[in-house]
Amino acid sequence: MMQRYLPSVIESSAPEGDDAGTVDIIVADNASTDDSLAVLRREFPSVRSITLERNWGFADGYNKAFEILDRENAEQGKPLADCYLLLNSDVRVERGWLAPMITYMQEHEDVAACQPKLLSDVAPTHYEYAGACGGFIDRYGYPYCRGRIFDTVEEDKGQYDEPMHVMWATGACLLIRRKDYWQAGGLDGRFFAHNEEIDLCWRLNLAGRKVACVPASTAYHYGGGTLPKGSPRKNYLNFRNNLTMLYKNLPEAELRGVMRMRMILDYVAAFKMLILERSLSDFMAVVKARRDFRAWRKDFDADRRRIQQAALTTTPTGRTRLSILCQYYVKGRKLYSQLP
């Protein structure tokens, strides 16, 4: 992945314009067990690296890397970054991709984070599953995007080319102000991977900050480079972390009702995997996710109290009142433009 995708990042990320500032490219190595660091030193000697002593996962891996980056810059007398850009190792970019997002952030001080239009590197005419053109969640916590609802991924025909405030921006390519990142508490390292960027963006929204998609910028994501779609491990993390995110961020008036409905919906999904898809491993992933959520829920009580007490709103932008399951499976509305 690094050999395939890092060259485009190096070639296409030079700052443009007199006030563009500087861009540093850093590879954070999350305790890899192959020869990634040797390849990096040999083939990309100009790229700075941060080596972590163990695999902290996607979420805490970024937290640890940013802490080290800030400390090293301070020790060397370098200015701290205005923004971080989280970028997966399987993302291809083209020249000029950064400028629209940077300009948008400069012109909109109320925006804490943004993402580009995310297209598939496998099928570049179509949006990519993990973010498309900006994300939302429905009343029960199910994420969907402009350009992707469940497994229906739309062709990009310019239909979502207007910048827009959204509920969440994809962690595959997320530009966020450093100050906002740390004030919100960073990514929740306990999640390890999956739903952590939605959780962070929800906290930003509750704090009165905005999240946006800037389609004038485009990136191409391969997707599934770490855990392929349909992996029982991916299903486990998605279900466990999504429930945890709801527990942390839902207002008190909604918490009990949403969690009861999710219990029903999660077991419906689990039995669908077992009976219709004949996958015992996926069924057990959902059952284990719910069991483990119940076991560690109390560990998030303090987070929940802090988030709810500090919240400036109970209706963040992009958290819709509809049920996306009902819209998609019952009413047959499979495109974002068809939703009420």
Disulfide bonds with the S-S distance in Angstrom:
none
